[in-house]
Amino acid sequence: MTRSNLIGSLILSALAASACNNSMDDEQAILKAQTEADERNLRASLEADQKTLLAQAEADKKIAEVQARFLKTQEEYREDIASRLIELDRKVAEIELQAKGSEGRAKAALDDRIQEIRGHRFDFDAEYQRMETATSSTWDEAKTRTEKSWTRLKSLVEKN
C-alpha cells in the first residue's frame, strides 16, 4: 500500500470514528431531551392532579356548609310550625268547648266550622309531610305550599 493510500485510509477511519461519536452524542442528546420532556410532563400532570384534588376538597367543603345551613333551616321551620300548631290547637279546643256549651243553630254552625277546620288540618298535615321529605331543590316550593295551607287553616280558626 502506498503512503497516500495509507493516509487516505487513516483519514477515512478517523472520519468514520468521528461520525460514530457524533451519532452517539446525538443519540444521547435525544435521550436526554426525551427524559427531560417526560419529567416535565410528569410534574405538570402531578400539579394538575393536585389542583384537581384541592378544588374538589374546596367544593366538598362548600357543599357540606350549604347542606348544614339547609338542615338548620329545616329544623328551625319545624320548630316554628310546632309552636304555631300548639297555639292553633289551643284555639280549636276553645272553639270545641264553645260548641259543647251552645245549642241550636249556634251549635250547628260551630260543629260545621270544627269539621271544616279538621278537614283543613288534615290537608295541612299532608302538605307538612310532603315538605318534610322535600330535598333542598324542592324545599322552597314545598314550604310555599305548606305556608298557603297554614294560612287557610289559621284563617278558619280565627274566623268569628
Residue, then its C-alpha position, 0 to 999 in steps of 0.5 A: m500500500t502506498r503512503s497516500n493510500l495509507i493516509g487516505s485510509l487513516i483519514l477515512s477511519a478517523l472520519a468514520a470514528s468521528a461520525c460514530n461519536n457524533s451519532m452517539d452524542d446525538e443519540q444521547a442528546i435525544l435521550k436526554a431531551q426525551t427524559e427531560a420532556d417526560e419529567r416535565n410532563l410528569r410534574a405538570s400532570l402531578e400539579a394538575d392532579q393536585k389542583t384537581l384534588l384541592a378544588q374538589a376538597e374546596a367544593d366538598k367543603k362548600i357543599a357540606e356548609v350549604q347542606a348544614r345551613f339547609l338542615k338548620t333551616q329545616e329544623e328551625y321551620r319545624e320548630d316554628i310550625a310546632s309552636r304555631l300548631i300548639e297555639l292553633d290547637r289551643k284555639v280549636a279546643e276553645i272553639e270545641l268547648q264553645a260548641k259543647g256549651s251552645e245549642g241550636r243553630a249556634k251549635a250547628a254552625l260551630d260543629d260545621r266550622i270544627q269539621e271544616i277546620r279538621g278537614h283543613r288540618f288534615d290537608f295541612d298535615a299532608e302538605y307538612q309531610r310532603m315538605e318534610t321529605a322535600t330535598s333542598s331543590t324542592w324545599d322552597e316550593a314545598k314550604t310555599r305550599t305548606e305556608k298557603s295551607w297554614t294560612r287557610l287553616k289559621s284563617l278558619v280558626e280565627k274566623n268569628 
